């Protein structure tokens, strides 16, 4: 049987070492099938997209700010007045900000760019796998597996950085595999790969580098150039990576700190600290200063983490199959030339999967289930390539046995995953199990079956492997998702899944069924737990309140408010009356309001489309602004309102971090009168209750 690496080089090219790979004839059904795949993917990703509102309002507010201010666009600021940035590099916000700038602020203008990024990723993966195998079917299977991975459906309909990250990393892998092929200028493709990884760094920082070992390895092993030249090419790719990522880091570090926003997520206003600490080694060790749930509060680590009840339904459906196909594929191509591009693709995607999966499984720092979207392209590519190789060698015992084992394991694992959501299509798990085990038995005797029966076995295999994730994918698309911690698929009883509800790491409830995560926690926004005294000696309660006072309607800042207050994990939802109050005379102020925590501030900003200062950044634990700086802003008349409650703030529940937000909340409570609008406590910072002391110690 002829395989791709047995095909002769193009005879018209004098030097076969630099000849482009031959283009296999395209079957007539390929283009219509690809059109159906991409059209169905677009429908799945765009269907009911507006139901998720602002999705993750933390990033939505930054996109809105970037649409209003080019400076906020450049730095990734949370507000157009540039008080503080989000805790990531800004590239993922740029497509959304540009869309909002062109079409105006809406859920659709925010999220449609993400959906289109998803369709582009599926198309690029299809093209890359098809080129690596020469098989239209392999490319279509890979594209379909990616499109139907539940967590991919979630992230390509959401405004987190992960969507753009995945597209850029698929592009980097595609460029590396092109560099491996016979070509006159492989270094150009490899430099492109390095540049795309650098752009991925500007999307989600060090996570982008998880694919680098696999890409470097595959070029060293499979490229046609001599070894020393291959090493030189890799140095060029490294230079391209540093240039494409480093310009922004250098710009931020060299820009005068007083003339740019504070770098959110850092304690020293440094993007290098953010890169190497909070978003770097801290993710591995768990020692992330200012984070919530530090010191092991993000779930059990271990090799089975991606398969547990919280994470299994996201992307693990086909991971066992992908690993089995990786091993089988390497075995079946063991006699191919060193430069064989199909085996090179297996090494590239397999290395991506193994390194990323091990990192996610063992990291002790902040980890969310939706991170596993980074596994989806590698799993999909391995299924497409490995499945094609088994089909090409289906008459051999090794291929038939591997196919039988793979289908049986996948059907059994889907049966387990579907059983974790007992009320979700309970009949489907049995259909998948019976069909999968039947297909596995058929693979064992495939050589004895007629051609039509063989095609029926192939169809049954596809249905058994894709039915479970497809059902989860459709359920995910049909469910609105909001907040900072979201999961794909129906609930598995872990407090996650099925919509916007979430939880705080360590097991503290973060939401009610069908509702938003809680609006506050003990110590939130600088507020003490019931009975505790806040900074400044006040009794427990809200700023300006009496002992045991309320924040959002419950003692100590616990959930219970009716005014749409936000919290650590979800954005505020102000009423029309409150929005009108904030908008009144807005042009007279730099910030119409200030609130502890980025999510608390984000909803007010998105409702008014005016800057709202996020005190302390995402967790309320960044030292921005300090008490003295905030007092100066108030003295200069730059902030109109202070919104009480929300956020986390202070050091209660934090892994270290600044206490500035608690100090600010206490100072406001001591010097300004509280008023309540639709359950939300506000302080008019232009009307102090008495003479207050500003940052310079003089009366104001």
Buried (B, 14 or more C-beta within 10 A) or exposed (E): EEBBBEEEBBEEEEEEEBBEBEEBEEEEEBEEBBEEBBEBBBEBBBBEBBBBBBBBBBBBBBBBBBBBBEBBBBBBBBBBBBBBBBBBBBBBBBBBBBBBBEEEBBBBBBBBBBBBBBBBBBBBBBBBBBBBBBBBBBBBBBBBBBBBBBBBBBBBBBBBBBBBBBBBBBBBBBBBBBBBBBBEEBBBBBBBBBBBBBBBBBBBBBBBBBBBEBBBBBBEBBBBBEEEEBEEBBEBBBBBBBEBBBEBBEEBEEEEEEEBBBBBBBBEBBBBBBBBBBBBBBBBBBBBBBBBBBBBBBBEBEEEBBBBBBBBBBBBBBBBBBBBBBEBBBBBBEEBEEBBBBBBBBBBBBBBBBBBBEBBBEBBBBBBBBBBBBBBBBBBBBBBBBBBBBBBBBEBEEBBBBBBBBBBBBBBBBBEBBBBBEEBBEEBBEBBBEBBBBBBEBBBEBEEBEEEEBEBBBEBBBBBBBBBBBBBBBBBBEBBBBBBBBBBBBBBEBBBBBBBBBBBBBEBBBBEEEBBBBBBBBBBBBBBBBEBEBBEEBBBBBBBBEEEBBBBBBBBBBBBBEBBBBBBBBBBBBBEEBBEBBBEEBEEBBBBBBBBBBBBBBBBBBBBBBBBBBBBBBBBBBBBBBBBBBBBBBBEEBBBBBBBBBBBBBBBBBBEBBBBBBBBBBBBBBBBEBBBBBBBBBBBBBEBEEEBEBBEEEEB
